[in-house]
Amino acid sequence: MCESATKALVIVDAEGNYYVLPGEVISLAKAAPEAQDAIAERLASHARVPLAEGYCFAGVLTVPAEDELAHYTPDVAWPNAADTP
């Protein structure tokens, strides 16, 4: 393996489309510490499903654009729910 290789999380939707999320993307999307409790509360009724490499699927959030959780990173280079169609 190349020394500059990185791991990526790959998810697939119901239509069979793959989404490759490199580690850098996952790091950017990490919820701020002050949002952790709100997220856990919204996903409390969901069971975590182990994936791989220490990751679990925790659920799907429906987040209105004006919701504080739609803006999960202060990095303006990263799109948030308010910027996406």
PyMOL commands that place a pseudoatom at each C-alpha (Angstrom):
pseudoatom trace, name=CA, resn=MET, resi=1, chain=A, elem=C, hetatm=0, pos=[0.000, 0.000, 0.000]
pseudoatom trace, name=CA, resn=CYS, resi=2, chain=A, elem=C, hetatm=0, pos=[1.207, 3.505, -0.765]
pseudoatom trace, name=CA, resn=GLU, resi=3, chain=A, elem=C, hetatm=0, pos=[2.523, 5.378, 2.284]
pseudoatom trace, name=CA, resn=SER, resi=4, chain=A, elem=C, hetatm=0, pos=[0.241, 8.328, 1.539]
pseudoatom trace, name=CA, resn=ALA, resi=5, chain=A, elem=C, hetatm=0, pos=[-2.883, 6.159, 1.475]
pseudoatom trace, name=CA, resn=THR, resi=6, chain=A, elem=C, hetatm=0, pos=[-5.842, 7.100, 3.658]
pseudoatom trace, name=CA, resn=LYS, resi=7, chain=A, elem=C, hetatm=0, pos=[-8.924, 5.206, 4.776]
pseudoatom trace, name=CA, resn=ALA, resi=8, chain=A, elem=C, hetatm=0, pos=[-12.392, 6.218, 3.658]
pseudoatom trace, name=CA, resn=LEU, resi=9, chain=A, elem=C, hetatm=0, pos=[-15.841, 5.364, 4.945]
pseudoatom trace, name=CA, resn=VAL, resi=10, chain=A, elem=C, hetatm=0, pos=[-18.032, 4.080, 2.102]
pseudoatom trace, name=CA, resn=ILE, resi=11, chain=A, elem=C, hetatm=0, pos=[-21.800, 4.156, 2.355]
pseudoatom trace, name=CA, resn=VAL, resi=12, chain=A, elem=C, hetatm=0, pos=[-24.368, 3.021, -0.182]
pseudoatom trace, name=CA, resn=ASP, resi=13, chain=A, elem=C, hetatm=0, pos=[-27.910, 4.295, -0.637]
pseudoatom trace, name=CA, resn=ALA, resi=14, chain=A, elem=C, hetatm=0, pos=[-31.067, 2.373, -1.496]
pseudoatom trace, name=CA, resn=GLU, resi=15, chain=A, elem=C, hetatm=0, pos=[-30.438, 2.881, -5.229]
pseudoatom trace, name=CA, resn=GLY, resi=16, chain=A, elem=C, hetatm=0, pos=[-26.970, 1.349, -5.062]
pseudoatom trace, name=CA, resn=ASN, resi=17, chain=A, elem=C, hetatm=0, pos=[-25.021, 4.609, -5.308]
pseudoatom trace, name=CA, resn=TYR, resi=18, chain=A, elem=C, hetatm=0, pos=[-21.748, 4.615, -3.382]
pseudoatom trace, name=CA, resn=TYR, resi=19, chain=A, elem=C, hetatm=0, pos=[-20.462, 7.577, -1.390]
pseudoatom trace, name=CA, resn=VAL, resi=20, chain=A, elem=C, hetatm=0, pos=[-16.779, 7.631, -0.445]
pseudoatom trace, name=CA, resn=LEU, resi=21, chain=A, elem=C, hetatm=0, pos=[-16.043, 9.805, 2.594]
pseudoatom trace, name=CA, resn=PRO, resi=22, chain=A, elem=C, hetatm=0, pos=[-12.299, 10.203, 3.105]
pseudoatom trace, name=CA, resn=GLY, resi=23, chain=A, elem=C, hetatm=0, pos=[-11.025, 10.592, 6.653]
pseudoatom trace, name=CA, resn=GLU, resi=24, chain=A, elem=C, hetatm=0, pos=[-10.516, 14.320, 6.060]
pseudoatom trace, name=CA, resn=VAL, resi=25, chain=A, elem=C, hetatm=0, pos=[-14.212, 14.733, 5.258]
pseudoatom trace, name=CA, resn=ILE, resi=26, chain=A, elem=C, hetatm=0, pos=[-15.244, 12.794, 8.345]
pseudoatom trace, name=CA, resn=SER, resi=27, chain=A, elem=C, hetatm=0, pos=[-12.954, 14.944, 10.492]
pseudoatom trace, name=CA, resn=LEU, resi=28, chain=A, elem=C, hetatm=0, pos=[-14.506, 18.129, 9.083]
pseudoatom trace, name=CA, resn=ALA, resi=29, chain=A, elem=C, hetatm=0, pos=[-18.016, 16.846, 9.747]
pseudoatom trace, name=CA, resn=LYS, resi=30, chain=A, elem=C, hetatm=0, pos=[-17.334, 15.916, 13.381]
pseudoatom trace, name=CA, resn=ALA, resi=31, chain=A, elem=C, hetatm=0, pos=[-20.021, 17.545, 15.508]
pseudoatom trace, name=CA, resn=ALA, resi=32, chain=A, elem=C, hetatm=0, pos=[-18.861, 20.200, 17.924]
pseudoatom trace, name=CA, resn=PRO, resi=33, chain=A, elem=C, hetatm=0, pos=[-18.648, 19.118, 21.569]
pseudoatom trace, name=CA, resn=GLU, resi=34, chain=A, elem=C, hetatm=0, pos=[-21.531, 21.431, 22.469]
pseudoatom trace, name=CA, resn=ALA, resi=35, chain=A, elem=C, hetatm=0, pos=[-23.774, 19.678, 19.899]
pseudoatom trace, name=CA, resn=GLN, resi=36, chain=A, elem=C, hetatm=0, pos=[-23.083, 16.127, 21.089]
pseudoatom trace, name=CA, resn=ASP, resi=37, chain=A, elem=C, hetatm=0, pos=[-25.882, 16.025, 23.696]
pseudoatom trace, name=CA, resn=ALA, resi=38, chain=A, elem=C, hetatm=0, pos=[-28.507, 17.415, 21.297]
pseudoatom trace, name=CA, resn=ILE, resi=39, chain=A, elem=C, hetatm=0, pos=[-27.567, 14.850, 18.663]
pseudoatom trace, name=CA, resn=ALA, resi=40, chain=A, elem=C, hetatm=0, pos=[-27.599, 11.975, 21.168]
pseudoatom trace, name=CA, resn=GLU, resi=41, chain=A, elem=C, hetatm=0, pos=[-31.029, 13.095, 22.386]
pseudoatom trace, name=CA, resn=ARG, resi=42, chain=A, elem=C, hetatm=0, pos=[-32.460, 13.131, 18.847]
pseudoatom trace, name=CA, resn=LEU, resi=43, chain=A, elem=C, hetatm=0, pos=[-31.051, 9.668, 18.129]
pseudoatom trace, name=CA, resn=ALA, resi=44, chain=A, elem=C, hetatm=0, pos=[-31.910, 8.142, 21.519]
pseudoatom trace, name=CA, resn=SER, resi=45, chain=A, elem=C, hetatm=0, pos=[-34.557, 5.818, 20.086]
pseudoatom trace, name=CA, resn=HIS, resi=46, chain=A, elem=C, hetatm=0, pos=[-32.169, 4.385, 17.463]
pseudoatom trace, name=CA, resn=ALA, resi=47, chain=A, elem=C, hetatm=0, pos=[-29.923, 1.409, 18.094]
pseudoatom trace, name=CA, resn=ARG, resi=48, chain=A, elem=C, hetatm=0, pos=[-26.335, 1.817, 16.935]
pseudoatom trace, name=CA, resn=VAL, resi=49, chain=A, elem=C, hetatm=0, pos=[-25.326, -0.578, 14.172]
pseudoatom trace, name=CA, resn=PRO, resi=50, chain=A, elem=C, hetatm=0, pos=[-21.613, -1.420, 14.066]
pseudoatom trace, name=CA, resn=LEU, resi=51, chain=A, elem=C, hetatm=0, pos=[-19.990, -0.741, 10.702]
pseudoatom trace, name=CA, resn=ALA, resi=52, chain=A, elem=C, hetatm=0, pos=[-16.201, -1.114, 10.585]
pseudoatom trace, name=CA, resn=GLU, resi=53, chain=A, elem=C, hetatm=0, pos=[-13.002, 0.498, 11.813]
pseudoatom trace, name=CA, resn=GLY, resi=54, chain=A, elem=C, hetatm=0, pos=[-14.703, 1.710, 15.006]
pseudoatom trace, name=CA, resn=TYR, resi=55, chain=A, elem=C, hetatm=0, pos=[-17.640, 3.441, 13.300]
pseudoatom trace, name=CA, resn=CYS, resi=56, chain=A, elem=C, hetatm=0, pos=[-21.330, 2.770, 13.963]
pseudoatom trace, name=CA, resn=PHE, resi=57, chain=A, elem=C, hetatm=0, pos=[-24.465, 3.887, 12.172]
pseudoatom trace, name=CA, resn=ALA, resi=58, chain=A, elem=C, hetatm=0, pos=[-26.434, 5.932, 14.697]
pseudoatom trace, name=CA, resn=GLY, resi=59, chain=A, elem=C, hetatm=0, pos=[-29.456, 7.007, 12.653]
pseudoatom trace, name=CA, resn=VAL, resi=60, chain=A, elem=C, hetatm=0, pos=[-30.633, 9.668, 10.243]
pseudoatom trace, name=CA, resn=LEU, resi=61, chain=A, elem=C, hetatm=0, pos=[-31.488, 13.191, 11.333]
pseudoatom trace, name=CA, resn=THR, resi=62, chain=A, elem=C, hetatm=0, pos=[-33.998, 15.365, 9.522]
pseudoatom trace, name=CA, resn=VAL, resi=63, chain=A, elem=C, hetatm=0, pos=[-32.623, 18.824, 10.157]
pseudoatom trace, name=CA, resn=PRO, resi=64, chain=A, elem=C, hetatm=0, pos=[-34.334, 22.032, 9.036]
pseudoatom trace, name=CA, resn=ALA, resi=65, chain=A, elem=C, hetatm=0, pos=[-31.862, 24.503, 7.492]
pseudoatom trace, name=CA, resn=GLU, resi=66, chain=A, elem=C, hetatm=0, pos=[-32.345, 26.964, 10.350]
pseudoatom trace, name=CA, resn=ASP, resi=67, chain=A, elem=C, hetatm=0, pos=[-31.588, 24.316, 12.995]
pseudoatom trace, name=CA, resn=GLU, resi=68, chain=A, elem=C, hetatm=0, pos=[-28.331, 24.644, 14.906]
pseudoatom trace, name=CA, resn=LEU, resi=69, chain=A, elem=C, hetatm=0, pos=[-27.376, 21.093, 13.880]
pseudoatom trace, name=CA, resn=ALA, resi=70, chain=A, elem=C, hetatm=0, pos=[-27.522, 22.024, 10.181]
pseudoatom trace, name=CA, resn=HIS, resi=71, chain=A, elem=C, hetatm=0, pos=[-24.337, 23.991, 10.807]
pseudoatom trace, name=CA, resn=TYR, resi=72, chain=A, elem=C, hetatm=0, pos=[-22.116, 21.296, 12.223]
pseudoatom trace, name=CA, resn=THR, resi=73, chain=A, elem=C, hetatm=0, pos=[-18.789, 22.915, 11.490]
pseudoatom trace, name=CA, resn=PRO, resi=74, chain=A, elem=C, hetatm=0, pos=[-17.422, 26.442, 11.710]
pseudoatom trace, name=CA, resn=ASP, resi=75, chain=A, elem=C, hetatm=0, pos=[-15.302, 25.787, 8.600]
pseudoatom trace, name=CA, resn=VAL, resi=76, chain=A, elem=C, hetatm=0, pos=[-16.854, 27.993, 5.913]
pseudoatom trace, name=CA, resn=ALA, resi=77, chain=A, elem=C, hetatm=0, pos=[-15.221, 25.904, 3.184]
pseudoatom trace, name=CA, resn=TRP, resi=78, chain=A, elem=C, hetatm=0, pos=[-17.416, 22.960, 4.144]
pseudoatom trace, name=CA, resn=PRO, resi=79, chain=A, elem=C, hetatm=0, pos=[-21.031, 23.098, 2.890]
pseudoatom trace, name=CA, resn=ASN, resi=80, chain=A, elem=C, hetatm=0, pos=[-23.841, 22.846, 5.387]
pseudoatom trace, name=CA, resn=ALA, resi=81, chain=A, elem=C, hetatm=0, pos=[-27.497, 21.984, 5.092]
pseudoatom trace, name=CA, resn=ALA, resi=82, chain=A, elem=C, hetatm=0, pos=[-28.454, 25.623, 4.468]
pseudoatom trace, name=CA, resn=ASP, resi=83, chain=A, elem=C, hetatm=0, pos=[-26.238, 25.728, 1.370]
pseudoatom trace, name=CA, resn=THR, resi=84, chain=A, elem=C, hetatm=0, pos=[-27.396, 22.534, -0.289]
pseudoatom trace, name=CA, resn=PRO, resi=85, chain=A, elem=C, hetatm=0, pos=[-30.468, 22.174, -2.513]
for i in range(1, 85): cmd.bond("trace and resi %d" % i, "trace and resi %d" % (i + 1))
show_as sticks, trace
zoom trace
